[in-house]
Amino acid sequence: MVSWNIVLGLMVMAFALPFIFLGGKMKLIRRRASEEHNEVKQLRGILAELEEHVRRDQSLFLEALGVPFLLMRPSGRVVMANQKAAHLFGMATMTNVNLLRLLPESELRQVIQQAVDSTEKVRAMVQVPRPEGERVYRVTATHLATREKHIGIVFLDMTEEHRTQVIRRDFVANASHELRTPLTLILGYLETLLDDPEALNDRELSERSLGIMRRHADRMARLVADMLMLSRVETPDSGYLKCEHFDLAQLAEDVRLRLENLASAQQAQVALDIEPHPFDMQGDSFYWSQVLFNLMENALKNNPSPGLQLRVSAGLAADGTRHICVEDNGVGIGADSLPYIFNRFYRADKTGRIKGTGLGLAIVKHAVEAHGGSIRAESEPGVRTAFIITLPPDCC
């Protein structure tokens, strides 16, 4: 007879073998599941890295555009924008910003609303107030062929171009006005002399008429010469500016001698205080001669009364910076005129008593800036008026 112990053992084994087999299978499944979980985890990490790379590359691309750019939905909500766009709208970031809800009524908001309402490309020039001053932008809004119908908007800063156009327009208008007056007078006297033969026989009338015509012709010639000079110093890259060594002290002395007759006639005292001597400078000596001449002549012409004290000084700072000052104790410049004296054709004297083209100080400013320097004016009427020029060590 078979032993019951053997039978019992066989029965236990028959019962346990499936569980042992299933246990092995479960371990295998758990191991594979763990491996797959790790693989999924790794894939998620790789995906996150790829998404981060995409975001970083996208950000770099947007910043590399160099101009404000944003992408928004038709609802006005911004999808992405670069930092220049955020700066334009005065924000640190534009994430989840709705421009149509945020922006107050303005030209910029009207253009954005127009871009949303239209299915065509929208182009417009808008003026945007900024803390540093008003800027002019050309806005281009384009509908993109995406599922959500995104709108891409590019802002191109046209402030300088707009300002240049305004300056040119005003310059032409002012120049035409300044030339019209002497030209009209010359033509008038010519008609008088030519239409009346007897007038030519009147020596006194002829000489007086010719003298007036000559003065106004000289005025026109100087105006044209000043306009040409201003055009040249405004474009230093044109090759007109030379880079040469010269002595500012000697240059100032030459200018003083040129103005000596005018100064003597007005009983004005002109002093030069330039140290060290020689005062070495780099730049175009011709234009620096014009700078000193215009500033000194301007002081003398605006102060014809006797007793004017005009002083030209220059000094060298420890870091090589040069300072030049032309100052006088004359009538001065009113606070309301001081911000505009470097503008073309601007005259602080509204009486017409002071003759000139109105371009002298504009030439001075552009000549100084063309050499890398800056100029400012200070005035306490009746006490002191000074034009102060600052030049970097290397101003050529």
Secondary structure, 3 states (H helix, E strand, C coil): CCCHHHHHHHHHHHHHHHHHHHHHHHHHHHHHHHHHHHHHHHHHHHHHHHHHHHHHHHHHHHHHCCCCEEEECCCCEEEEECHHHHHHCCCCCCCCCEHHHHCCCCHHHHHHHHHHHCCCCEEEEEEECCCCCCEEEEEEEEECCCCCCCEEEEEEECHHHHHHHHHHHHHHHHHHHHHHHHHHHHHHHHHHHHHCHHHHHCHHHHHHHHHHHHHHHHHHHHHHHHHHHHHHHHCHHHCCCCCEEEEHHHHHHHHHHHCHHHHHHCCCEEEEEECCCCCEEEECHHHHHHHHHHHHHHHHHCCCCCCCEEEEEEEECCCCCEEEEEEECCCCCCCCCHHHCCCCCCCCCCCCCCCCCCCHHHHHHHHHHHCCCEEEEEEECCCEEEEEEEECCCCC
